[in-house]
Amino acid sequence: METELKKSVFVLGDIVLDCYAECHKQFSNNEGIQKLTIQEKKYIPGNAANVANNLSALGVDVHLFGVTGADMYGDLLQKWLNPAIHNHIVKKPSVLTPLKSRFISEEEMVIRIDEEVYEPLLLEEEAQLLNLFVSLRSQIGYLVIADLNKGTYSDSILKSIIKEAINNNIQVFVDPSANRNLNVYNMATVLSPNLEEFNALTGINASTIKEAVLKAKEVLKTHEFTYLLLKGDQSGSIIVNEHGSYHLPSLSKKVVSSIGAGDSFLAAFIASMVQSTSLFKSFVMANVAASISVSKKYTSTVTKSEIHQYLHELKAGGDNYGFIQRES
């Protein structure tokens, strides 16, 4: 029974609402500018909320903590959360729900407009968050931190939660902010940056994930991470541990939009681990989920049936999707 309970996942981080506005574009002669006429709007939870939605879509029991404004967009965000998610979102009248609006015309993104007002958690709010996590730790086997470092979460509260998790044998997965000091994430089980984030966090200028491997090994040791998972570029993804590095070539066949693909990648990796799948099979599942995600138009979730279908198609096409190349 304890094993089952410990399969729940606690997702903590910055949550946003993604808005996609399909528009008709034309030139306004009166004003001498391009004019967009909105024809349809679609709202989808993003970042930590998208990680939670993806986990839930894959059958994982999920707790989600985040902060929104006490506003219409906060209500919309919660409306589009999977109802199976245990919702611990805090509504604060003093902030705005982060809104990323993307205006699209003729299948091309014209402009993105962000609306956001953040403020740090008060000390008593940090204490409430830590107490919530402590109260759930008998159920939680995995902690996910989806960090944009917009100012809500202090270094100290993240360090405290990571320490609490490690001390209670809870695996910690971090999708890091490029603007946070790496020391904050020390001892995380998995650090999962993309190449741009990894370059910013480490001060290197690698142009491919393969170029970043040497630095990744150094970071792994210095910060006591168990695994460093460099999310994909055109050449694929790489996972690094104390025994070496392992490369999985890109599985993407068609890229429509990469927005939210990292969320699907991380969620599928964790969902596979929750189901006691091997590390390397989880790595494959994560890459498959990301490949499915980038084939979709908007921020999206990926389901088990989609993953199984994709794997079937790869196998039928002769792709050796399970082959992971050892780099070192």
Secondary structure, 3 states (H helix, E strand, C coil): CHHHHCCEEEEEECEEEEEEEEEEEEEECCCCEEEEEEEEEEEEEEEHHHHHHHHHHCCCCEEEECEEECCHHHHHHHHCCCCCCEECCEEECCCEEEEEEEEEECCEEEEEEEEEECCCCCHHHHHHHHHHHHHHCCCEEEEEEECCCCCCCCHHHHHHHHHHHHHCCCEEEEECCCCCCHHHHCCCCEECCCHHHHHHHHCCCCCCCHHHHHHHHHHHHHCCCCEEEEEEECCEEEEEECCEEEEECCCCCCCCCCCCHHHHHHHHHHHHHHCCCCHHHHHHHHHHHHHHHHCCCCCCCCCHHHHHHHHHHHHHCCCCCCCCEECC
